[in-house]
Amino acid sequence: MSDRAGQWAADRDEFAAVVIRTDFRDDGAWAALKLALSLPWGPEDFEPHVHVVDAPSWAGFTTADVLAAVSADEELAVVFLADGAALHAGHGALLAVSTLTREECESDEEFEAEGGEFRTAPAGIHEIHANLMIANLDFSDFADAAEAAPDGVFRSL
């Protein structure tokens, strides 16, 4: 799969959140989502740093396909997918996917607690990525917040 995806990270700033488009059926929904990703975030209106992968070669990629394609980037803790649900469900919630593998964990319990996926509003990707980069919070902190939200979508802590 990684051959099909190509050199996705060739010019990626390591501090930029990675958003990969895997659904190419609605350019209008994609444009709206990209606009939402470009807005300042947080209480101090921080500038967003996002590396957008918008190549048709990613069309139809599953979560497993994406994880296989990005696995060589050891600094990447989370990847955000603009999948069919994000672009067509009306909420624009991206799929946040932990890049943690079972091999990196000491136990199945650790993997289950720190791996996985959840939905996040576009503004949430910045908070998630920034906190994971500095190891301030764990993936599970954000997953728990998403699970506690009435609609299952992370927005902010």
Buried (B, 14 or more C-beta within 10 A) or exposed (E): BBEEBEEBBEEBEEEBBBBBBBBBEEEEBBEBBBEBBEEEBEEEEEEBEBBBBEBEBBEEBEBEBBBBBBEEBEEBBBBBBBBBBBBEEEBBBBBBBBBBEEEEBEEEEBBEBBBBBBBBBBBBBBBBBBBBBEEEBBBBBBBBBBEEBEEEBBBBE
